[in-house]
Structure formats: structure tokens, C-alpha cells
Amino acid sequence: MAHSPQAATVYLGLGSNVDAENNLRSALEYLQSEFGEVERSPVYRSKAVGFSGDDFLNACCRIETSMSPGVLKDWIATLENTHGRDRGLPKFADRTLDIDILLYDDLCGNFDGLELPRDEILNYAHVLKPLSDIAGARTYPGRNQTIQACWEEFRGDRKLETVDLDQD
């Protein structure tokens, strides 16, 4: 009897600064239709990083998937493209939708071209804070420290404003 691969717990970072509320809502609906239950952090507004642009809305979510990191990365790229992602723009630019695989179980290293955990987690409040909201008790892969402790030690810009994505 064949058995399906065990599902991995994956944390994704979502961001948008172009029609951000609608793009984040839509992305969460797509994620839910593909993966079932999606646990989501609060949504935070933060200033654009690395360029002068509209504020970003950011959140993190948890999914369970049996997709490999590479297959999931490709699925996410298709979702971003569906939302008008322009891959010709510089790294720091306006985004209709940006979804990053932050954590994939406890993997540490390069998997299918992805560096895990994603290095941006510890560098930006708009990634670390929402991740700590839904995964604070988890140990950060490769460290003897919880994600909540990483947030408590974070010394960067913490200017985040909570946004109610569920209100109309």
C-alpha cells in the first residue's frame, strides 16, 4: 500500500503595496483552496524598504503541504504571476504580490534553489513580527532560540501598524 509523503509545515511571508488589501485577500483565498486551513498572522503596514514607494501590507501564514520546496516555489511563482507580478523590476520595487517561503519544517540549507530559513526573516520587522505572531514558540532552524526570542532581540526598525484586512 502506497502512502503519501508526510505534510511539511511551511511558513510563508506575504507582501503587497499595489492594491494591497485585495491582492492579499485573493492570495489567501488561493492558498486556502490549494492547502486547506491557512493560519494567518495579523496584517501589518510598513514603509517600503530599499526604494521610495507606497507602504506595504505584510503578513505571514502557515500551511501544510506535501509539495517539495521547489514545487511549492514554482506554485507560488504562478500565483504571483496571476496577480500581475512583474519579474523585470528590481529587487526593491512595487509589488502586486510577493510570497516568500520563510520556513519549511526545520530545513536549514539550500533546497531546490531556496536558502532556508529565508535570511530576510531576521533582518526586517515586517517579516519577523508576523512570523513570531503565529510561530513564536517554534525554535528558529539552526539556532537554539525561539522565533519569539528572535523578535524580542530584534534591534531594527519596529515601525509597524496593524491593519484589519477583514473589514470592508
PyMOL commands that set and color helices and strands:
alter all, ss='L'
color gray80, all
select helices_A, chain A and resi 20-35+69-82+119-122+125-135+147-153
alter helices_A, ss='H'
color red, helices_A
select strands_A, chain A and resi 8-16+39-40+43-46+56-65+98-104+109-111+114-116+161-163
alter strands_A, ss='S'
color yellow, strands_A
deselect
rebuild
show_as cartoon
